Structure formats: C-alpha cells, structure tokens
Amino acid sequence: MTNSEAALSYCGQEVRKYDKDRFLTALFAPAERREALFALYAFNLEIAKTREVVTEPVLGQIRLQWWHDAIGEAYDGTPRRHEVLLPLAEAIRQFGLTRGHFEKLIDAREADLTDEPPADATCLISYAEVTGVPLVLLALEILGVSGNAAADKAARHVGIAWALAGLLRAIPFHARSHRLYMPKDALARHDVAEGRLFDLKPPEGLKAVVGEVADLARGHLREARALRRDVPRAANPALLIASIADTYLGVIAKQGNDVFAPKVLMPNPFRQVRLGLRAMTGRY
C-alpha cells in the first residue's frame, strides 16, 4: 500500500479504485465535506454492483433489501457495523441527507436484475434518471446546496448525461454477460441483433444506435450548462462529472461511435486537466 493509499479512508480507497472519475471530482470539494462524498460514492458502488455479484435475481433482491433496511437503521441512529455504512450514517447525520434519494437509488437497481433492455429512449432516460440523479442531488446536499432550483435542475441533466455516457462505454462489458441497455426500438431500427453483439461481433448498425444515445447525453449537458449562471459555485464539485462525460462522449465521437474501439475503453489522460480547468473557472 502506498503512502497516499494509507492516508485515504476505506471509502476513499474504494472510490479511487472503482470510480476514479467521481473520486477526482470529490477532490475539488472542501476538505471537511470530502469524506462524506467518498462515503456516498462508495455506497453507490455497493448497490450498483448488485447484478455482478449475484447469480439469481432473487439474491439481488435480498441484497437490495439489506441495503434498504441498513439505510433505515442509519436514519434511526443505529447503523450496522459496516465499512461504508458507518461513515455514511455520519454523513446523513451531519448534512441532513434526504432519505428518499437513497431509497430511489436502491430501488432503481432492481431494473438491473431483469436483463431486459429499455423499450425506447424514454425508458432509457428514465433508467438513467433514477440511477444517476439522486446521487448528484445527495452530493449537492453534502456541499451545502439544497433547495436551489437551478442547481437541482442542473443535477438532473448532469446525472442523466453521466449515466448515458457510462452505459455507452459499458456496452462491451455488458455484452460479455449478455446484457444490453440500449433502446430496443433503436436496435431494431438499425438491424442490431443482440446475438451478434453478445458474441462480441457488433453489427455496423450499433454505431448509429450509439450516436443517437450520445446525442441524448449531449443534449442534457447543454441543458445543464444553460443553467450555470444561476447555479451556486459551491455546487460545482457535484456537477463536475459533466466535464468527464463530455470528454468520454468526445472520444466516442472521434472513434466513429465504435464503443469497442480500444481508445474508448482506456482512461482518458486529458480528463484531469479539463476537470481542473473547469473547477478553477467555476464551470462544469
């Protein structure tokens, strides 16, 4: 373990290892709020990996119910002895975090247990919203930005855009486990057979589907940035993930919407530089 790793809490280490992008954004938060963000993002990792760590849907439901119960106990002031729950309970107490946001995040992960692609773009946006937006809203609360209409609207657009960008980059990973999150109607329209995709032989039409979803993500980024003048600067660390989403979408576009291209799957060396520049100028 390096000295820098030793200096990090368990949650900080987990987020740096498995969610490096959000880890980087948290570094721009005030020091006294950073650990709460790490706990929040570590919680998200725990529920988001449910589909990967269970062999049957019923086991996933049991795991998610465990988290439901555990969050309830955290709000009751009797958190379970768990490396993520204890610091998360402290963040809940210290910053008065909204319980409903946690419950929405947990409930949203039940959709992952069905392995059924969204029917259309509207269903995809709904999935992106419930899996991404409550997390950004909770981050805003940790940063002391609560009840600001512009910040909340920006959070919605940023959360959706980030989720969509993530789903695009994860297509190869999901295909290996015979899962797909692209809209069924778009797949049919562009003659993309799931079987070929699951054999890791993506049809040419997949690029068109990726382009459509990427355009949706860019539209939400534009909507978020249109609100920037009315968003308190304190909200920036929660919204900076928009900058990384922009970077990833740019790489996908440069690769001709081929999400199986090696450069799409590699960490982007420029994301930290862009992140720093946007943070310094109060942009996202």
matplotlib code that plots the C-alpha trace (Angstrom):
import matplotlib.pyplot as plt

x = [0.0, 1.4, 1.5, -1.3, -3.5, -2.8, -3.9, -7.3, -10.2, -11.7, -14.4, -11.9, -9.8, -12.8, -13.9, -10.5, -10.1, -13.6, -15.0, -11.9, -13.9, -16.1, -13.0, -11.4, -14.4, -14.6, -11.0, -12.4, -14.8, -14.0, -11.8, -14.4, -17.0, -14.8, -15.2, -18.9, -18.7, -16.5, -19.0, -21.8, -20.0, -18.9, -22.5, -23.4, -20.7, -22.1, -25.6, -24.6, -22.6, -25.5, -26.1, -22.5, -22.2, -25.4, -26.2, -30.0, -32.5, -33.9, -30.4, -30.2, -33.5, -32.3, -29.1, -31.0, -33.5, -30.5, -29.4, -32.9, -33.0, -29.5, -30.3, -33.4, -31.3, -28.8, -31.6, -32.8, -29.3, -28.4, -26.2, -24.9, -21.1, -20.1, -17.1, -19.4, -22.5, -20.8, -19.3, -22.4, -24.5, -22.3, -22.8, -26.5, -26.5, -24.1, -25.6, -29.3, -29.3, -32.7, -33.7, -35.9, -32.8, -31.2, -34.3, -34.7, -31.1, -31.6, -35.0, -33.5, -31.1, -33.9, -34.1, -30.6, -31.9, -34.2, -31.6, -34.3, -33.2, -35.3, -38.1, -37.2, -35.3, -37.9, -37.4, -33.6, -33.8, -36.0, -33.4, -30.6, -32.5, -33.3, -29.8, -27.9, -29.8, -30.5, -26.7, -26.0, -28.7, -27.2, -23.8, -25.3, -26.7, -23.3, -21.9, -24.5, -26.5, -30.1, -33.3, -31.7, -33.9, -31.2, -28.8, -31.4, -32.3, -28.7, -28.2, -30.9, -29.4, -25.9, -27.0, -28.8, -25.9, -23.3, -25.4, -25.9, -22.2, -21.4, -23.9, -22.3, -18.8, -20.0, -21.6, -18.7, -18.7, -22.4, -22.3, -19.9, -22.5, -25.4, -26.8, -27.8, -29.1, -29.6, -33.2, -34.9, -36.6, -33.4, -31.6, -34.4, -34.4, -30.7, -30.8, -28.7, -29.2, -28.5, -26.9, -24.2, -23.5, -23.3, -20.8, -18.7, -19.2, -21.1, -23.1, -22.4, -25.8, -24.7, -22.7, -26.0, -27.6, -24.6, -24.8, -28.4, -27.8, -24.7, -26.8, -29.3, -26.5, -25.1, -28.5, -28.7, -25.2, -26.3, -29.4, -27.3, -24.8, -27.5, -28.3, -24.7, -25.1, -27.9, -26.1, -24.1, -20.4, -20.4, -22.4, -19.5, -17.8, -21.1, -21.6, -18.0, -18.8, -20.3, -16.9, -15.7, -18.9, -18.1, -14.6, -15.8, -18.5, -15.9, -13.7, -16.6, -17.4, -13.7, -13.8, -16.8, -19.2, -17.4, -17.6, -15.5, -12.5, -9.6, -9.4, -13.0, -12.2, -9.0, -8.8, -8.6, -5.4, -6.9, -9.9, -8.0, -6.6, -10.1, -11.5, -9.0, -9.6, -13.3, -13.1, -10.9, -13.3, -16.4, -17.6, -18.9]
y = [0.0, 3.4, 6.4, 8.1, 5.0, 4.7, 8.3, 7.5, 6.1, 2.8, 4.6, 6.9, 3.9, 2.1, 5.1, 5.8, 2.2, 1.6, 5.0, 7.1, 9.8, 10.7, 10.4, 13.1, 15.4, 14.9, 16.3, 19.7, 19.7, 21.4, 19.1, 18.9, 17.5, 15.2, 12.1, 12.4, 12.4, 9.3, 7.5, 8.4, 7.3, 4.1, 3.4, 3.8, 1.3, -1.2, -1.1, -0.6, -3.9, -5.9, -7.5, -8.5, -10.2, -12.4, -15.4, -15.2, -12.2, -13.3, -13.0, -9.5, -8.6, -9.8, -7.8, -4.6, -5.2, -5.5, -2.0, -0.7, -2.0, -0.7, 2.8, 2.8, 1.9, 4.6, 7.1, 5.6, 6.3, 2.6, 1.9, -1.5, -2.1, -1.9, 0.0, 2.0, 2.4, 3.8, 6.9, 7.1, 7.3, 10.1, 12.0, 11.5, 12.9, 15.8, 17.0, 16.0, 14.0, 13.1, 9.5, 9.3, 9.8, 6.8, 4.7, 5.7, 4.7, 1.3, 0.7, 1.7, -1.2, -3.8, -3.0, -4.5, -7.8, -8.3, -8.2, -6.6, -3.7, -0.5, -0.4, 3.1, 6.3, 7.4, 4.3, 4.6, 8.2, 7.1, 4.4, 7.0, 9.4, 7.0, 5.6, 8.9, 11.9, 11.1, 10.6, 14.1, 15.6, 13.9, 15.3, 18.8, 18.4, 17.4, 20.5, 22.7, 23.4, 22.4, 23.7, 25.8, 25.3, 25.9, 23.5, 20.8, 21.1, 21.1, 18.0, 16.2, 16.9, 16.1, 12.8, 11.7, 12.6, 10.9, 7.7, 7.6, 8.1, 5.4, 3.0, 3.6, 2.9, -0.2, -1.8, -4.2, -5.2, -5.7, -7.7, -10.2, -11.0, -11.0, -7.7, -4.7, -1.2, 0.3, 1.1, -2.0, 0.1, 1.8, -1.6, -2.9, 0.2, -0.2, -4.0, -4.8, -8.4, -9.0, -12.4, -10.9, -8.3, -10.9, -12.8, -9.6, -9.1, -5.8, -5.1, -1.8, -0.5, -0.3, 2.8, 4.6, 3.5, 4.8, 8.0, 8.5, 7.9, 10.1, 12.9, 12.5, 12.8, 15.9, 17.5, 17.0, 18.5, 21.6, 21.9, 21.7, 24.3, 26.7, 27.0, 27.7, 31.4, 30.6, 27.6, 28.4, 27.9, 25.6, 23.1, 22.6, 19.5, 17.6, 18.8, 18.4, 14.9, 16.6, 17.6, 14.0, 12.8, 15.4, 14.0, 10.5, 11.4, 13.2, 10.1, 8.0, 10.5, 10.6, 6.8, 6.9, 5.8, 2.5, 1.8, -1.4, 0.8, 0.5, 4.2, 4.3, 1.8, 3.4, 6.0, 9.4, 11.2, 14.7, 14.3, 15.5, 18.6, 19.6, 18.9, 21.2, 24.0, 23.8, 23.7, 26.8, 28.7, 27.6, 25.7, 22.1]
z = [0.0, -0.9, 1.5, -0.4, -0.2, 3.5, 4.0, 2.4, 4.3, 3.3, 1.3, -0.4, -1.4, -2.8, -4.8, -6.2, -7.3, -8.7, -9.5, -10.3, -12.1, -9.1, -6.9, -8.9, -8.7, -4.9, -4.6, -5.6, -2.6, 0.6, 2.8, 5.5, 3.1, 1.1, 3.3, 3.2, -0.6, -0.5, 1.7, -0.7, -3.8, -2.0, -1.2, -4.8, -5.8, -3.4, -4.8, -8.4, -8.4, -7.2, -10.7, -10.9, -7.5, -7.5, -9.5, -9.4, -9.4, -6.0, -4.4, -5.9, -4.4, -1.0, -1.3, -2.2, 0.7, 3.0, 1.9, 2.3, 5.9, 6.6, 5.3, 7.5, 10.5, 9.7, 9.8, 13.1, 14.5, 14.8, 11.8, 11.1, 11.6, 8.0, 6.5, 4.2, 6.4, 9.4, 7.6, 5.5, 8.7, 9.9, 6.6, 6.9, 10.4, 9.7, 6.5, 6.9, 3.7, 2.1, 2.8, -0.3, -2.6, -1.1, -1.5, -5.1, -5.9, -4.3, -6.0, -9.3, -9.2, -9.3, -13.1, -13.5, -12.3, -15.3, -18.1, -20.2, -22.5, -22.3, -24.8, -26.2, -25.5, -23.0, -20.9, -21.2, -19.9, -17.0, -16.1, -16.3, -14.2, -11.3, -11.2, -11.6, -10.5, -6.8, -6.3, -7.7, -5.5, -2.4, -3.3, -3.6, -0.1, 1.2, -0.4, 1.4, -1.8, -1.0, -2.4, -5.2, -8.2, -10.8, -9.1, -8.8, -12.5, -13.5, -11.3, -13.1, -16.5, -15.4, -13.7, -16.8, -19.2, -17.0, -16.8, -20.5, -21.2, -18.8, -20.4, -23.8, -22.6, -20.8, -23.8, -24.3, -20.6, -20.6, -23.8, -22.3, -19.7, -22.2, -21.0, -23.0, -22.0, -25.5, -26.6, -28.2, -30.8, -31.9, -32.1, -34.3, -36.5, -37.2, -37.5, -34.5, -33.4, -29.7, -30.5, -32.6, -30.0, -27.3, -29.5, -29.4, -33.2, -33.1, -36.3, -38.1, -37.1, -33.5, -34.3, -35.3, -32.0, -30.0, -31.9, -31.0, -27.3, -27.3, -28.8, -26.0, -23.5, -25.2, -25.1, -21.3, -20.9, -22.9, -20.7, -17.6, -18.8, -19.8, -16.0, -15.0, -14.2, -11.6, -10.0, -6.8, -7.3, -4.2, -6.3, -8.7, -7.3, -7.6, -11.2, -12.5, -13.6, -16.6, -17.8, -17.8, -19.5, -22.2, -22.6, -23.0, -25.5, -27.5, -27.6, -28.7, -31.5, -32.7, -32.9, -35.2, -32.4, -32.2, -28.4, -29.0, -30.1, -27.6, -27.0, -25.8, -23.1, -22.0, -19.2, -20.9, -20.0, -20.6, -18.3, -15.2, -17.0, -18.3, -14.9, -13.2, -15.7, -15.3, -11.5, -11.4, -13.6, -11.8, -14.9, -15.3]

ax = plt.figure().add_subplot(projection="3d")
ax.plot(x, y, z, "-o")
ax.set_aspect("equal")
plt.show()
